Amino acid sequence: MRNICDRIIKIIKKQFRINNKNISLSSDLKKDLQADSLDFIELIMLLEEEFNIELFDMNPEEIKSIQNLVTYISNELKKNK
């Protein structure tokens, strides 16, 4: 799961242009990263491409933190094995 986490954080840092700001699993996508709905859609598209999965049933309101995102994607990857 660590590899998944590292890949997600790398994508988030690039998408939100975060250079020196520390982000962690507990970082809130809206509060800490100021992500709006368009940012979230773009992030989902990047994650789908990175992990070769479809996240069309993901509810943005349920994904508050990076940890939520890691858990969700990990579960989706397990389903697709």
C-alpha positions as CSV (number, residue, x, y, z in Angstrom):
1,M,0.0,0.0,0.0
2,R,3.0,2.3,0.5
3,N,3.7,2.3,-3.2
4,I,0.1,3.3,-3.9
5,C,0.4,6.1,-1.3
6,D,3.6,7.4,-2.8
7,R,2.2,7.5,-6.3
8,I,-1.0,9.3,-5.2
9,I,1.0,11.9,-3.3
10,K,3.3,12.4,-6.3
11,I,0.3,13.0,-8.5
12,I,-1.3,15.4,-6.0
13,K,1.9,17.4,-5.6
14,K,2.1,17.8,-9.3
15,Q,-1.6,18.5,-9.9
16,F,-1.8,21.1,-7.1
17,R,1.7,22.5,-7.7
18,I,2.9,21.7,-4.2
19,N,6.7,22.1,-3.9
20,N,7.8,22.5,-0.3
21,K,4.5,22.1,1.5
22,N,4.3,18.9,3.4
23,I,1.3,16.8,2.7
24,S,0.4,13.6,4.6
25,L,-2.2,10.9,4.6
26,S,-4.3,13.1,6.9
27,S,-4.2,16.1,4.6
28,D,-7.7,17.3,3.8
29,L,-8.2,17.7,0.0
30,K,-10.5,20.7,0.4
31,K,-9.1,22.5,3.5
32,D,-5.4,21.8,3.2
33,L,-5.1,21.7,-0.6
34,Q,-8.0,24.0,-1.5
35,A,-9.3,21.5,-4.0
36,D,-12.6,22.4,-5.7
37,S,-14.8,20.1,-7.7
38,L,-12.9,20.7,-11.0
39,D,-9.6,19.9,-9.2
40,F,-11.2,16.7,-7.9
41,I,-12.4,15.7,-11.4
42,E,-8.9,16.3,-12.9
43,L,-7.3,14.4,-10.1
44,I,-9.6,11.4,-10.6
45,M,-8.7,11.4,-14.3
46,L,-5.0,11.4,-13.5
47,L,-5.5,8.6,-10.9
48,E,-7.5,6.5,-13.4
49,E,-4.7,6.8,-15.9
50,E,-2.0,6.1,-13.3
51,F,-3.6,3.0,-11.9
52,N,-5.4,1.8,-15.0
53,I,-8.8,1.7,-13.2
54,E,-12.2,3.4,-13.5
55,L,-13.3,5.5,-10.6
56,F,-16.7,6.5,-12.0
57,D,-18.6,5.4,-8.9
58,M,-16.4,7.4,-6.5
59,N,-18.3,9.9,-4.4
60,P,-16.2,13.1,-4.0
61,E,-18.0,13.9,-0.7
62,E,-16.8,10.6,0.8
63,I,-13.1,11.3,-0.1
64,K,-12.0,13.9,2.4
65,S,-8.4,13.0,3.0
66,I,-5.5,11.5,1.1
67,Q,-5.9,8.4,3.3
68,N,-9.5,8.1,2.1
69,L,-8.2,8.2,-1.5
70,V,-5.4,5.6,-0.8
71,T,-7.9,3.3,0.8
72,Y,-10.5,3.6,-2.0
73,I,-7.9,3.0,-4.8
74,S,-6.4,0.1,-2.9
75,N,-9.8,-1.5,-2.6
76,E,-10.5,-0.9,-6.3
77,L,-7.2,-2.5,-7.3
78,K,-8.0,-5.5,-5.2
79,K,-11.3,-5.9,-7.0
80,N,-9.7,-5.8,-10.4
81,K,-7.2,-8.5,-9.7
